[in-house]
Amino acid sequence: MTKQNVLEEIEYRKLVPVVKIDNVNDARPLCRTLIEGGLPCAEITFRTDAAEESIRIATKCYPEMLVGAGTVTSVEQAERAVSAGAKFLVSPGFSEKVADFAVSKDILLLPGTCTPTEIMKAMDYGFSVVKFFPAQQYGGLTTIKTLSAPFPSMKFMPTGGINSVNIKEYLAFRQIIACGGSWMVKPDLFTNGDFTEVLSLTKEAVKIVGESNE
């Protein structure tokens, strides 16, 4: 799967679930639930020790699912993520070392940005899409629109504070290809092994995103 293929899949889905997994035993049922809910995509974050193995389980058990690694802050994490099968990387900020790694391995990286300087750094590396994080805390859609004026070729994937109420407004802006969101996969929704609410919220999210395309 090429970088362009991955990017096209993300743009097609419009929503990337940002997943924090504390227990590797939750990886398989959570991914299965996302697939059943109509959203076969996940950004599994390196916020826990279970991240690497969860990515490995997800990619092995569900090859039809687009699995990436999030909260990648070092080359060591990036290497582990790619080795585990991650098809894309997402970082909370801009790291030149991680960017160099992504370019050398020809893997899609969505670097975190929230300032003109960071966007210009991303452009220097040839990146055409960046993560805007934390979106709501840094002015949300208003800021993205302002940044889009001097950078008309740059596309954004806002993450942070995105939910079922505001996602349609974000997706309506032409330079936003997708949003990252965690409201349908919050850990407290499945701590007891019951993924019923995750399934319900995922289906609802898919419906909302679908309506944004109409």
C-alpha positions in Angstrom: 0.0 0.0 0.0 1.6 3.3 -1.1 1.6 6.5 0.9 -0.9 7.9 -1.7 -3.2 4.9 -1.2 -3.1 5.3 2.6 -3.9 9.0 2.2 -6.7 8.3 -0.1 -8.2 5.8 2.3 -8.0 8.3 5.2 -9.7 10.9 3.0 -12.3 8.4 2.0 -13.1 7.5 5.6 -13.1 11.1 6.8 -12.7 10.0 10.4 -9.7 8.3 12.0 -10.5 6.8 15.4 -7.7 7.7 17.9 -7.4 4.7 20.0 -5.7 4.3 23.4 -5.3 0.6 24.4 -4.2 -0.3 27.9 -4.7 -4.0 27.6 -3.5 -5.9 24.5 -6.5 -8.3 25.0 -8.7 -5.4 24.0 -7.0 -4.8 20.6 -8.7 -7.6 18.7 -12.3 -7.1 19.9 -12.0 -3.3 19.5 -10.8 -3.5 15.9 -13.5 -6.0 15.1 -16.1 -3.6 16.6 -14.8 -0.7 14.5 -15.0 -2.9 11.4 -18.6 -4.0 12.2 -19.4 -0.4 12.8 -18.3 0.5 9.3 -15.1 2.3 10.2 -12.1 -0.1 9.5 -9.5 2.4 10.5 -7.5 3.2 13.7 -4.7 5.3 14.9 -3.4 3.3 17.8 -1.5 5.7 20.1 1.9 5.1 21.8 0.5 6.4 25.0 0.6 3.0 26.6 3.0 0.0 26.7 0.4 -2.0 24.8 0.6 0.1 21.7 3.2 -1.9 19.7 1.6 -5.3 20.3 -1.9 -3.9 19.7 -0.8 -2.7 16.3 0.8 -6.1 15.5 -2.4 -7.9 16.5 -4.7 -5.5 14.5 -2.7 -5.8 11.3 -2.3 -9.5 11.6 -5.9 -10.3 12.5 -7.6 -7.7 10.3 -5.5 -7.1 7.1 -8.5 -5.2 5.6 -8.2 -2.6 8.3 -6.1 0.6 7.9 -3.9 0.7 11.1 -1.6 3.5 11.9 0.4 4.6 15.0 -0.3 7.8 16.9 1.5 9.9 19.4 4.8 9.0 17.8 7.4 11.2 19.4 10.7 9.4 18.6 12.4 7.4 15.9 12.5 4.4 18.2 8.7 4.4 18.4 8.4 5.0 14.7 10.6 2.0 14.0 8.6 -0.2 16.4 5.3 0.9 14.8 6.4 0.2 11.3 7.9 -3.2 12.3 4.5 -4.0 13.9 2.7 -3.2 10.7 1.6 0.4 11.0 0.7 1.9 7.6 1.0 5.5 8.7 2.4 7.5 11.5 0.9 10.5 13.4 2.8 12.7 15.7 1.6 15.4 18.2 4.3 17.8 17.1 6.9 18.3 14.5 10.1 16.2 15.0 12.7 16.5 12.3 14.2 13.1 13.3 10.8 11.4 12.9 10.2 13.3 9.6 13.6 12.1 8.3 12.7 8.5 9.3 9.3 8.7 7.5 10.9 10.1 4.4 13.7 7.4 4.4 11.1 4.6 4.8 8.6 6.1 2.4 5.8 5.9 5.0 3.0 8.4 5.4 3.6 10.8 8.3 1.0 13.3 9.5 3.1 15.6 11.7 1.5 17.7 14.4 1.4 21.4 13.7 -0.4 24.5 15.0 1.8 27.4 13.8 2.8 28.8 10.4 6.5 27.9 11.2 5.6 24.2 11.7 3.6 24.1 8.6 6.5 25.6 6.6 8.8 22.9 8.1 6.3 20.3 6.9 6.3 21.8 3.4 10.1 21.7 3.4 9.9 17.9 3.8 7.3 17.7 1.0 4.4 16.8 3.3 1.0 17.8 1.8 -1.1 16.9 4.8 -0.5 17.8 8.5 -2.3 17.1 11.7 -3.6 20.2 13.4 -3.4 19.6 17.1 -4.8 20.2 19.6 -7.5 21.6 17.3 -10.2 23.1 19.6 -7.6 24.4 22.1 -5.8 26.3 19.3 -8.8 28.0 17.8 -10.4 25.1 15.9 -11.8 25.7 12.4 -11.3 29.5 12.6 -7.5 29.0 13.0 -7.3 26.4 10.2 -9.1 28.7 7.8 -6.7 31.5 8.7 -3.7 29.3 8.2 -5.1 28.0 4.9 -4.9 31.5 3.4 -1.0 31.6 3.2 -0.8 27.9 2.7 -3.5 27.1 0.1 -1.9 23.8 -0.9 -1.7 22.4 2.6 -4.4 19.9 3.8 -5.3 19.3 7.4 -6.4 16.5 9.7 -7.6 18.3 12.9 -7.5 16.3 16.1 -8.3 17.2 19.7 -11.8 18.2 20.8 -13.4 16.8 17.7 -16.8 15.1 18.5 -20.1 14.2 17.0 -21.4 17.7 17.3 -18.7 19.6 15.5 -17.2 17.2 13.1 -19.5 18.0 10.2 -18.5 21.7 10.4 -14.9 20.8 10.2 -15.3 18.4 7.3 -17.2 21.0 5.4 -14.0 23.0 4.9 -12.3 22.1 1.7 -8.8 21.9 3.1 -9.7 19.3 5.8 -9.4 15.8 4.4 -10.4 14.0 7.7 -10.6 14.4 11.4 -9.1 12.4 14.2 -11.5 11.6 17.0 -11.7 9.4 20.1 -15.2 9.9 21.4 -16.4 6.6 20.0 -13.4 4.6 21.4 -12.7 6.1 24.8 -11.1 3.4 27.1 -13.9 3.8 29.7 -16.4 2.6 27.1 -14.9 -0.9 27.0 -13.0 -1.4 30.3 -15.3 -4.3 31.2 -14.9 -6.0 27.9 -18.3 -4.9 26.6 -18.0 -3.1 23.2 -21.7 -2.5 22.7 -21.5 1.3 23.2 -18.4 1.5 21.0 -20.3 -0.2 18.2 -23.3 2.1 18.7 -21.2 5.3 18.7 -19.1 4.1 15.7 -22.2 3.5 13.6 -23.5 6.9 14.6 -20.2 8.5 13.7 -20.1 6.8 10.3 -23.7 8.1 9.7 -22.7 11.7 10.7 -19.6 11.6 8.4 -21.7 10.3 5.6 -24.1 13.1 6.0 -21.2 15.6 5.7 -20.7 14.3 2.1 -24.2 15.0 1.0 
